[in-house]
């Protein structure tokens, strides 16, 4: 992986976007292309999505890309043979296109493993993103306003 000076990156949203850009570039194979395509679809599905990077550590200075709107929508992790898109509240989402194919045993999360050469069902993925945002926003509205 090329050396990336993460300390030189600006703070805030720009830093997160730059770190995700760096992650995609560092992968330099089908996984980078897949993560970039997924990222684009997330942004098309929800133009108000906020990109974050969490769980940075010395062994993973670029951290894990996270997309949020009213809470975490999903994370994008890369492995040797898959790009995993994990939905924080996936078990509560309807999945009429059966996109979820990983992390199916838990009560909270669900994931989609994308493999080399696979096509993305773009419309179904965007619908799942929008459903996750709607779920986050409905949970926020049920909590009511924060007291001062």
Backbone as ProteinMPNN parsed JSONL, in Angstrom:
{"seq_chain_A": "XXXXXXXXXXXXXXXXXXXXXXXXXXXXXXXXXXXXXXXXXXXXXXXXXXXXXXXXXXXXXXXXXXXXXXXXXXXXXXXXXXXXXXXXXXXXXXXXXXXXXXXXXXXXXXXXXXXXXXXXXXXXXXXXXXXXXXXXXXXXXXXXXXXX", "coords_chain_A": {"N_chain_A": [[0.851, -1.173, 0.0], [0.602, 2.242, -0.837], [2.416, 4.906, 0.775], [0.664, 7.146, 2.778], [0.108, 10.377, 3.823], [-1.691, 10.853, 6.332], [-1.837, 12.618, 8.413], [-1.516, 15.095, 7.322], [-3.882, 15.751, 6.18], [-6.855, 17.798, 5.942], [-9.132, 18.782, 8.607], [-12.308, 17.288, 9.614], [-15.23, 16.876, 7.477], [-14.026, 16.996, 4.942], [-11.608, 15.698, 5.42], [-12.483, 13.074, 5.936], [-13.608, 12.386, 3.434], [-11.294, 12.58, 1.869], [-9.743, 10.569, 3.026], [-11.272, 8.34, 2.345], [-11.089, 8.517, -0.426], [-8.326, 8.028, -0.58], [-8.218, 5.407, 0.414], [-9.59, 4.012, -1.614], [-7.881, 4.526, -3.797], [-5.521, 3.323, -2.848], [-6.172, 0.637, -2.865], [-6.167, -0.169, -5.533], [-7.161, -2.129, -7.332], [-9.779, -4.388, -8.366], [-11.313, -4.175, -6.071], [-11.069, -1.528, -5.193], [-12.315, -0.212, -7.333], [-14.882, -1.29, -7.049], [-15.624, -0.38, -4.459], [-15.573, 2.364, -4.959], [-17.667, 2.572, -6.835], [-19.856, 1.716, -5.292], [-19.834, 3.738, -3.363], [-20.513, 5.965, -4.964], [-23.125, 5.227, -5.69], [-24.369, 5.285, -3.186], [-24.22, 8.023, -2.608], [-25.819, 8.989, -4.689], [-28.263, 7.87, -4.009], [-28.796, 9.11, -1.591], [-28.366, 12.275, -1.393], [-27.765, 13.853, 0.804], [-26.116, 12.449, 2.439], [-23.578, 11.842, 4.868], [-20.156, 11.478, 4.9], [-17.954, 9.588, 6.828], [-15.032, 8.501, 8.604], [-14.155, 5.831, 10.502], [-12.769, 3.99, 13.263], [-9.945, 4.106, 13.018], [-6.594, 3.032, 13.189], [-3.169, 2.121, 14.048], [-2.567, -0.11, 12.388], [-4.389, 0.23, 10.404], [-4.518, 2.903, 9.062], [-6.159, 4.367, 7.391], [-8.676, 3.781, 8.176], [-12.214, 2.847, 8.403], [-14.564, 3.348, 5.905], [-17.57, 5.126, 6.452], [-20.994, 5.737, 6.105], [-23.397, 8.127, 6.888], [-26.606, 9.27, 7.975], [-28.675, 10.706, 9.99], [-27.789, 8.847, 11.735], [-25.748, 5.859, 11.575], [-25.724, 4.558, 8.357], [-24.416, 2.646, 6.704], [-21.345, 0.717, 6.485], [-18.228, 0.426, 4.749], [-16.195, -2.089, 4.118], [-13.116, -3.632, 3.165], [-11.902, -6.688, 2.0], [-9.742, -9.467, 1.214], [-11.093, -11.031, -0.744], [-13.533, -9.78, -1.063], [-15.753, -6.938, -1.048], [-17.328, -5.549, 1.561], [-20.425, -4.374, 2.438], [-21.877, -3.197, 5.149], [-24.88, -2.896, 6.8], [-25.984, -0.975, 9.422], [-28.457, -1.238, 10.75], [-29.577, -3.35, 9.421], [-31.073, -5.722, 9.835], [-33.56, -4.808, 10.401], [-34.549, -3.89, 8.068], [-36.511, -4.193, 5.111], [-35.814, -6.401, 2.477], [-36.474, -6.788, -0.437], [-35.236, -7.515, -2.82], [-33.405, -9.328, -2.087], [-30.674, -8.677, -1.461], [-28.988, -8.802, 0.763], [-26.469, -10.918, 1.807], [-24.749, -11.766, 3.7], [-23.637, -11.893, 7.135], [-26.057, -12.687, 8.288], [-27.09, -13.875, 10.538], [-27.352, -12.358, 12.853], [-29.178, -10.084, 15.1], [-29.277, -7.448, 14.463], [-27.455, -6.207, 12.469], [-26.917, -6.454, 8.879], [-25.344, -7.594, 5.909], [-23.844, -7.027, 2.665], [-21.907, -8.856, 0.59], [-19.738, -8.106, -1.93], [-18.257, -9.453, -4.781], [-15.415, -10.0, -6.937], [-16.038, -9.169, -10.294], [-18.796, -9.309, -10.072], [-22.031, -7.956, -10.758], [-23.662, -4.992, -9.701], [-26.871, -4.61, -8.385], [-28.117, -1.85, -8.994], [-30.431, -0.19, -8.641], [-31.85, -1.575, -6.662], [-29.984, -1.497, -4.579], [-29.816, 1.264, -4.11], [-32.441, 1.706, -3.259], [-32.401, 0.263, -0.871], [-30.542, 1.766, 0.586], [-31.973, 4.187, 0.811], [-34.12, 3.252, 2.335], [-32.785, 2.606, 4.692], [-31.975, 5.138, 5.547], [-34.504, 6.301, 5.961], [-35.385, 4.694, 8.066], [-33.491, 5.386, 10.046], [-34.178, 8.097, 10.358], [-36.821, 7.923, 11.228], [-36.471, 6.704, 13.671], [-35.098, 8.711, 14.998], [-37.08, 10.702, 15.105], [-38.922, 9.528, 16.781], [-37.604, 9.612, 19.188], [-37.783, 12.206, 19.911], [-37.285, 15.776, 20.631], [-34.093, 16.87, 21.84], [-33.478, 17.647, 25.233], [-32.57, 20.782, 26.678]], "CA_chain_A": [[0.0, 0.0, 0.0], [1.417, 3.444, -0.864], [2.436, 5.705, 2.004], [-0.27, 8.262, 2.726], [0.285, 11.253, 4.967], [-3.024, 11.181, 6.839], [-1.733, 13.738, 9.351], [-1.558, 16.339, 6.561], [-5.236, 15.97, 5.663], [-7.63, 18.756, 6.733], [-10.066, 18.209, 9.581], [-13.738, 17.264, 9.327], [-15.8, 16.128, 6.355], [-13.048, 16.891, 3.863], [-10.652, 14.665, 5.792], [-13.113, 11.774, 5.737], [-13.684, 12.136, 1.996], [-9.94, 12.35, 1.377], [-9.319, 9.248, 3.483], [-11.976, 7.344, 1.528], [-10.401, 8.578, -1.722], [-7.03, 7.361, -0.417], [-8.487, 3.967, 0.553], [-9.925, 3.52, -2.952], [-6.66, 4.569, -4.604], [-4.551, 2.368, -2.323], [-6.573, -0.725, -3.219], [-5.662, -0.283, -6.909], [-7.623, -3.329, -8.03], [-11.23, -4.435, -8.514], [-11.96, -3.764, -4.82], [-11.137, -0.069, -5.222], [-13.352, 0.138, -8.303], [-16.182, -1.665, -6.472], [-15.911, 0.548, -3.369], [-15.874, 3.66, -5.573], [-19.004, 2.475, -7.44], [-20.811, 1.672, -4.178], [-19.851, 5.087, -2.793], [-21.283, 6.8, -5.883], [-24.54, 4.851, -5.577], [-24.848, 5.789, -1.891], [-24.402, 9.469, -2.748], [-26.983, 9.22, -5.557], [-29.467, 7.486, -3.266], [-29.026, 10.09, -0.531], [-27.442, 13.396, -1.58], [-27.427, 14.479, 2.087], [-25.31, 11.52, 3.224], [-22.335, 12.364, 5.428], [-19.095, 10.479, 4.934], [-17.084, 9.575, 8.002], [-14.08, 7.397, 8.68], [-14.084, 5.417, 11.9], [-11.93, 2.852, 13.638], [-8.568, 4.245, 12.536], [-5.59, 2.506, 14.114], [-1.881, 2.025, 13.351], [-2.576, -1.132, 11.342], [-5.349, 0.644, 9.39], [-4.53, 4.363, 9.21], [-7.231, 4.955, 6.597], [-9.939, 3.498, 8.848], [-13.324, 2.211, 7.695], [-15.543, 4.311, 5.407], [-18.889, 5.042, 7.066], [-21.951, 6.691, 5.555], [-24.383, 8.421, 7.916], [-27.691, 10.25, 7.833], [-29.535, 10.41, 11.138], [-27.17, 7.657, 12.315], [-24.992, 5.09, 10.582], [-26.449, 3.814, 7.329], [-23.629, 1.456, 6.393], [-19.895, 0.813, 6.452], [-17.641, -0.247, 3.592], [-14.932, -2.722, 4.459], [-12.527, -4.389, 2.071], [-11.185, -7.912, 2.345], [-9.021, -10.022, 0.072], [-11.988, -11.546, -1.77], [-14.855, -9.15, -1.043], [-16.046, -5.624, -0.492], [-18.486, -5.8, 2.422], [-21.236, -3.221, 2.799], [-22.632, -3.626, 6.322], [-25.935, -1.965, 7.21], [-26.037, -0.975, 10.882], [-29.775, -1.709, 11.19], [-30.034, -4.149, 8.292], [-32.077, -6.725, 10.215], [-34.86, -4.136, 10.467], [-34.906, -3.424, 6.729], [-37.028, -5.153, 4.147], [-34.858, -6.617, 1.399], [-37.253, -7.525, -1.437], [-34.368, -8.016, -3.892], [-32.47, -10.297, -1.466], [-29.286, -8.245, -1.593], [-28.203, -9.234, 1.91], [-25.939, -12.268, 1.64], [-23.717, -11.972, 4.712], [-24.004, -11.436, 8.485], [-27.501, -12.898, 8.339], [-27.495, -14.544, 11.772], [-27.529, -11.446, 13.978], [-30.464, -9.418, 15.281], [-29.174, -6.027, 14.161], [-26.798, -5.886, 11.197], [-26.944, -7.313, 7.703], [-24.297, -7.124, 4.996], [-23.779, -7.493, 1.293], [-20.545, -9.096, 0.113], [-19.573, -7.975, -3.369], [-17.068, -10.171, -5.213], [-14.866, -9.6, -8.233], [-16.813, -9.515, -11.477], [-20.243, -9.25, -9.839], [-22.756, -6.738, -11.101], [-24.457, -4.428, -8.608], [-28.245, -4.242, -8.692], [-28.022, -0.456, -8.563], [-31.706, 0.339, -8.157], [-32.17, -2.245, -5.397], [-29.076, -0.978, -3.556], [-30.246, 2.625, -3.767], [-33.675, 1.588, -2.473], [-31.998, -0.183, 0.463], [-29.933, 2.948, 1.229], [-33.058, 5.11, 1.174], [-34.873, 2.633, 3.435], [-31.967, 2.733, 5.907], [-32.08, 6.546, 5.967], [-35.858, 6.483, 6.5], [-35.407, 4.035, 9.379], [-32.743, 6.249, 10.972], [-34.921, 9.333, 10.62], [-38.013, 7.603, 12.024], [-35.988, 6.448, 15.035], [-34.782, 10.021, 15.581], [-38.306, 11.439, 15.396], [-39.575, 8.894, 17.935], [-36.901, 10.008, 20.407], [-38.198, 13.571, 20.255], [-36.198, 16.76, 20.714], [-33.209, 16.779, 23.012], [-33.707, 18.726, 26.194], [-31.412, 21.654, 26.814]], "C_chain_A": [[0.893, 1.231, 0.0], [1.331, 4.198, 0.449], [1.54, 6.923, 1.819], [-0.102, 9.079, 3.988], [-1.076, 11.698, 5.476], [-2.977, 12.353, 7.809], [-1.845, 15.069, 8.622], [-2.957, 16.667, 6.044], [-5.963, 16.989, 6.53], [-8.611, 18.041, 7.652], [-11.478, 18.144, 9.019], [-14.123, 16.434, 8.124], [-14.799, 15.947, 5.225], [-12.034, 15.806, 4.166], [-11.243, 13.288, 5.539], [-13.177, 11.442, 4.253], [-12.313, 11.853, 1.405], [-9.421, 10.982, 1.807], [-10.0, 8.137, 2.686], [-11.378, 7.33, 0.117], [-9.073, 7.816, -1.66], [-7.188, 5.851, -0.3], [-8.747, 3.358, -0.822], [-8.669, 3.458, -3.817], [-5.656, 3.515, -4.151], [-4.898, 0.927, -2.703], [-6.097, -1.084, -4.628], [-5.997, -1.599, -7.613], [-9.147, -3.288, -8.087], [-11.945, -3.962, -7.246], [-12.09, -2.245, -4.739], [-12.218, 0.415, -6.164], [-14.743, -0.148, -7.725], [-16.563, -0.689, -5.353], [-16.273, 1.928, -3.925], [-17.281, 3.657, -6.18], [-20.087, 2.48, -6.367], [-20.959, 3.064, -3.562], [-20.689, 6.025, -3.655], [-22.772, 6.509, -5.768], [-25.144, 5.345, -4.264], [-25.142, 7.28, -1.994], [-25.579, 9.804, -3.657], [-28.282, 8.913, -4.812], [-29.815, 8.519, -2.205], [-28.017, 11.229, -0.664], [-27.027, 14.085, -0.278], [-26.56, 13.579, 2.964], [-24.016, 12.204, 3.682], [-21.325, 11.221, 5.457], [-18.253, 10.669, 6.184], [-16.057, 8.465, 7.809], [-13.922, 7.075, 10.152], [-13.096, 4.268, 12.045], [-10.545, 2.899, 12.994], [-7.632, 3.735, 13.612], [-4.281, 2.348, 13.353], [-1.86, 0.984, 12.227], [-3.552, -0.8, 10.205], [-5.536, 2.159, 9.497], [-5.657, 5.034, 8.426], [-8.6, 4.683, 7.192], [-10.959, 2.833, 7.95], [-14.27, 3.308, 7.208], [-16.922, 4.042, 6.015], [-19.757, 6.12, 6.436], [-23.085, 6.847, 6.551], [-25.43, 9.413, 7.43], [-28.685, 9.903, 8.931], [-29.025, 9.208, 11.915], [-26.431, 6.905, 11.216], [-25.956, 4.378, 9.641], [-25.701, 2.508, 7.096], [-22.144, 1.775, 6.459], [-19.391, 0.05, 5.238], [-16.273, -0.798, 3.931], [-14.426, -3.521, 3.267], [-11.72, -5.555, 2.62], [-10.533, -8.447, 1.083], [-9.962, -10.404, -1.068], [-13.347, -10.869, -1.825], [-14.775, -7.698, -0.593], [-17.358, -5.809, 0.254], [-19.153, -4.481, 2.78], [-22.161, -3.669, 3.922], [-23.607, -2.533, 6.734], [-26.134, -2.098, 8.712], [-27.353, -1.537, 11.423], [-30.411, -2.602, 10.121], [-31.105, -5.171, 8.624], [-33.475, -6.125, 10.287], [-35.335, -3.645, 9.107], [-35.508, -4.543, 5.899], [-36.034, -5.211, 2.99], [-35.529, -7.415, 0.287], [-36.404, -8.099, -2.57], [-33.341, -9.021, -3.383], [-31.014, -9.936, -1.711], [-28.421, -8.761, -0.45], [-27.78, -10.687, 1.721], [-24.868, -12.615, 2.672], [-24.204, -11.4, 6.044], [-25.504, -11.574, 8.7], [-27.997, -13.429, 9.68], [-27.802, -13.599, 12.929], [-28.906, -10.808, 14.01], [-30.442, -7.958, 14.851], [-28.652, -5.762, 12.747], [-27.123, -6.895, 10.105], [-25.903, -6.74, 6.746], [-24.489, -7.699, 3.603], [-22.301, -7.654, 0.965], [-20.549, -9.014, -1.404], [-18.25, -8.632, -3.741], [-16.644, -9.713, -6.606], [-15.757, -10.085, -9.377], [-18.321, -9.46, -11.302], [-20.814, -7.905, -10.279], [-23.55, -6.288, -9.874], [-25.865, -4.164, -9.127], [-28.413, -2.819, -8.144], [-29.322, 0.083, -7.99], [-32.087, -0.284, -6.816], [-31.266, -1.731, -4.272], [-29.48, 0.43, -3.149], [-31.528, 2.605, -2.944], [-33.356, 1.163, -1.04], [-31.352, 0.961, 1.245], [-31.028, 3.904, 1.69], [-33.899, 4.557, 2.329], [-34.105, 2.752, 4.75], [-32.01, 4.162, 6.441], [-33.448, 6.788, 6.6], [-35.969, 5.854, 7.883], [-34.665, 4.872, 10.411], [-33.544, 7.489, 11.345], [-36.171, 9.051, 11.448], [-37.61, 7.315, 13.47], [-35.67, 7.765, 15.735], [-36.052, 10.765, 15.954], [-39.051, 10.843, 16.585], [-38.906, 9.305, 19.238], [-37.307, 11.4, 20.865], [-37.02, 14.5, 20.372], [-35.364, 16.54, 21.975], [-33.49, 17.934, 23.948], [-32.42, 19.512, 26.402], [-30.757, 21.487, 28.152]], "O_chain_A": [[1.859, 1.277, 0.762], [0.32, 4.146, 1.149], [1.647, 7.641, 0.825], [-0.161, 8.545, 5.096], [-1.566, 12.768, 5.115], [-3.992, 13.021, 8.005], [-2.227, 16.071, 9.227], [-3.181, 17.76, 5.523], [-5.719, 17.049, 7.735], [-8.881, 16.851, 7.493], [-11.811, 18.851, 8.068], [-13.472, 15.447, 7.781], [-14.726, 14.879, 4.618], [-11.636, 15.066, 3.267], [-10.57, 12.421, 4.982], [-12.834, 10.328, 3.856], [-12.174, 10.988, 0.541], [-8.735, 10.309, 1.038], [-9.383, 7.115, 2.385], [-11.183, 6.264, -0.467], [-8.739, 7.058, -2.57], [-6.386, 5.097, -0.85], [-8.192, 2.311, -1.157], [-8.422, 2.458, -4.49], [-5.009, 2.881, -4.984], [-4.004, 0.092, -2.845], [-5.668, -2.213, -4.863], [-5.199, -2.111, -8.398], [-9.738, -2.23, -7.87], [-13.045, -3.415, -7.32], [-13.106, -1.732, -4.27], [-12.958, 1.345, -5.842], [-15.666, 0.65, -7.888], [-17.701, -0.223, -5.304], [-17.18, 2.585, -3.414], [-18.008, 4.641, -6.05], [-21.107, 3.156, -6.505], [-22.07, 3.51, -3.275], [-21.49, 6.798, -3.129], [-23.589, 7.43, -5.75], [-26.297, 5.774, -4.232], [-26.18, 7.75, -1.529], [-26.27, 10.796, -3.426], [-29.279, 9.618, -4.971], [-30.991, 8.776, -1.946], [-26.924, 11.153, -0.102], [-26.042, 14.823, -0.259], [-26.297, 13.917, 4.118], [-23.445, 13.031, 2.971], [-21.606, 10.14, 5.973], [-17.891, 11.791, 6.54], [-16.213, 7.6, 6.947], [-13.594, 7.948, 10.955], [-12.659, 3.667, 11.064], [-10.035, 1.894, 12.497], [-7.846, 3.974, 14.8], [-4.278, 2.432, 12.125], [-1.192, 1.191, 11.213], [-3.547, -1.462, 9.167], [-6.572, 2.637, 9.96], [-6.065, 6.146, 8.759], [-9.588, 5.283, 6.768], [-10.63, 2.321, 6.88], [-14.734, 4.117, 8.011], [-17.378, 2.901, 6.085], [-19.327, 7.259, 6.254], [-23.667, 5.864, 7.01], [-25.164, 10.272, 6.589], [-29.439, 8.936, 8.822], [-29.777, 8.612, 12.686], [-26.495, 7.289, 10.048], [-26.879, 3.688, 10.075], [-26.25, 1.419, 7.259], [-21.738, 2.937, 6.485], [-20.054, -0.867, 4.755], [-15.301, -0.048, 4.021], [-15.211, -4.024, 2.462], [-10.96, -5.415, 3.579], [-10.76, -7.919, -0.006], [-9.666, -10.133, -2.231], [-14.231, -11.324, -2.552], [-13.867, -7.292, 0.133], [-18.373, -6.178, -0.336], [-18.527, -3.587, 3.351], [-23.108, -4.421, 3.694], [-23.215, -1.393, 6.983], [-26.414, -3.184, 9.219], [-27.361, -2.233, 12.438], [-31.629, -2.605, 9.944], [-31.961, -5.461, 7.788], [-34.466, -6.853, 10.24], [-36.406, -3.048, 9.003], [-35.073, -5.692, 5.972], [-35.483, -4.189, 2.58], [-35.202, -8.584, 0.081], [-36.808, -9.067, -3.213], [-32.507, -9.507, -4.147], [-30.216, -10.781, -2.117], [-27.261, -9.116, -0.656], [-28.612, -11.568, 1.505], [-24.17, -13.621, 2.544], [-25.076, -10.531, 6.075], [-26.143, -10.67, 9.238], [-29.202, -13.434, 9.932], [-28.451, -14.004, 13.893], [-29.699, -10.961, 13.081], [-31.479, -7.295, 14.871], [-29.345, -5.157, 11.93], [-27.542, -8.022, 10.369], [-25.617, -5.543, 6.772], [-25.182, -8.694, 3.393], [-21.533, -6.695, 1.053], [-21.268, -9.752, -2.079], [-17.234, -8.395, -3.088], [-17.426, -9.116, -7.346], [-16.17, -11.243, -9.421], [-19.057, -9.554, -12.284], [-20.16, -6.867, -10.182], [-24.046, -7.114, -9.108], [-26.035, -3.562, -10.188], [-28.798, -2.62, -6.992], [-29.311, 0.748, -6.954], [-32.593, 0.407, -5.933], [-31.723, -1.548, -3.144], [-29.485, 0.753, -1.961], [-31.683, 3.408, -2.024], [-33.978, 1.653, -0.097], [-31.595, 1.103, 2.443], [-31.01, 4.374, 2.828], [-34.337, 5.311, 3.198], [-34.704, 2.973, 5.802], [-32.074, 4.372, 7.653], [-33.541, 7.41, 7.658], [-36.587, 6.432, 8.778], [-35.149, 5.051, 11.528], [-33.584, 7.884, 12.511], [-36.542, 9.868, 12.291], [-38.348, 7.657, 14.395], [-35.939, 7.919, 16.926], [-36.107, 11.398, 17.008], [-39.732, 11.562, 17.316], [-39.557, 9.346, 20.282], [-37.195, 11.739, 22.044], [-35.874, 14.074, 20.231], [-35.856, 16.094, 23.011], [-33.713, 19.063, 23.511], [-31.322, 18.965, 26.311], [-29.76, 22.15, 28.438]]}, "name": "protein", "num_of_chains": 1, "seq": "XXXXXXXXXXXXXXXXXXXXXXXXXXXXXXXXXXXXXXXXXXXXXXXXXXXXXXXXXXXXXXXXXXXXXXXXXXXXXXXXXXXXXXXXXXXXXXXXXXXXXXXXXXXXXXXXXXXXXXXXXXXXXXXXXXXXXXXXXXXXXXXXXXXX"}
